[in-house]
Amino acid sequence: MPWEPFLATLMGALRALGIVMILPIPGGRGLPTTLRAALSFLLGGALTAAVPMTAVGPLSTATPELLIAGVHELLLGLAMGLTGRIVLSSAELAGRVIAGEVGLNAAPGFDVPVPAQEPLPSFTGMFAGLLFFVTNAHEGVLAAFARSFEIAPPGMGGLSPGASETLTGAVATLLALALRIAAPFIALNFVITLGFSILGRAVPKMNVFIISYALRSIMGFTLLAGAGALIARYFAGAFDRLPWTMLELVARR
């Protein structure tokens, strides 16, 4: 009996690890490992304490059963966190597509891209992170996480039978959301390319490449300056659906 509260807190912390990992961090850097573990125990312990021990049920102290339960809790938390990370990653994907359309592609390298090499994807990613808190999406994520303990108490968590379909749909949402955000820039690039291709045939001596490159960048940044409300509208809808997507991953016990 004395070990049950500690084991329940441990299981809740393992489930909370995935939620902590999706928190957007300015600059694109992740949280330190020690701080991530501390936040997981804090969040998991606080929510586990709100669950009656009668709902938790007796937790087995056998090592194999505890390991299996811990793995299930960790996988459930990572899956729930992955759905949120997918929504935030769509902003960076859209930024890379937009950068290619307005002529801001970074030079290829061998290392992992850093914000200094990809300013536009970093900007769109930070903008999505700001919207995540401005639209109170973090409250919906925490509410869905707390609701998961009512559906599956600590130590009894697991992925639902339709989890693979839910995760596949989340990846499709990433691609669709990124393309919807970048669609105006793709259309703008197409119109400019088509116009200058016709102009280049009419005026062969004109340096079409240099002029079109400059115009494409100017028009792209002008469009980006006025596209904030449209991008915010897309992400607001995605953030509203995020808590329900997270709960679809939890298997009822």
Stockholm file with secondary structure:
# STOCKHOLM 1.0

chainA/1-253         MPWEPFLATLMGALRALGIVMILPIPGGRGLPTTLRAALSFLLGGALTAAVPMTAVGPLSTATPELLIAGVHELLLGLAMGLTGRIVLSSAELAGRVIAGEVGLNAAPGFDVPVPAQEPLPSFTGMFAGLLFFVTNAHEGVLAAFARSFEIAPPGMGGLSPGASETLTGAVATLLALALRIAAPFIALNFVITLGFSILGRAVPKMNVFIISYALRSIMGFTLLAGAGALIARYFAGAFDRLPWTMLELVARR
#=GR chainA/1-253 SS CTHHHHHHHHHHHHHHHHHHHTSCCGGGCCCCHHHHHHHHHHHHHHHHHTSCHHHHCCCCCCHHHHHHHHHHHHHHHHHHHHHHHHHHHHHHHHHHHHHHHHTCCCCCCSSCCCTTTCHHHHHHHHHHHHHHHHTTHHHHHHHHHHHHHHHSCTTCCCBCTTHHHHHHHHHHHHHHHHHHHHHHHHHHHHHHHHHHHHHHHHCTTSCHHHHHHHHHHHHHHHHHHTCHHHHHHHHHHHHHHHHHHHHTTBCCC
#=GC SS_cons         CTHHHHHHHHHHHHHHHHHHHTSCCGGGCCCCHHHHHHHHHHHHHHHHHTSCHHHHCCCCCCHHHHHHHHHHHHHHHHHHHHHHHHHHHHHHHHHHHHHHHHTCCCCCCSSCCCTTTCHHHHHHHHHHHHHHHHTTHHHHHHHHHHHHHHHSCTTCCCBCTTHHHHHHHHHHHHHHHHHHHHHHHHHHHHHHHHHHHHHHHHCTTSCHHHHHHHHHHHHHHHHHHTCHHHHHHHHHHHHHHHHHHHHTTBCCC
//
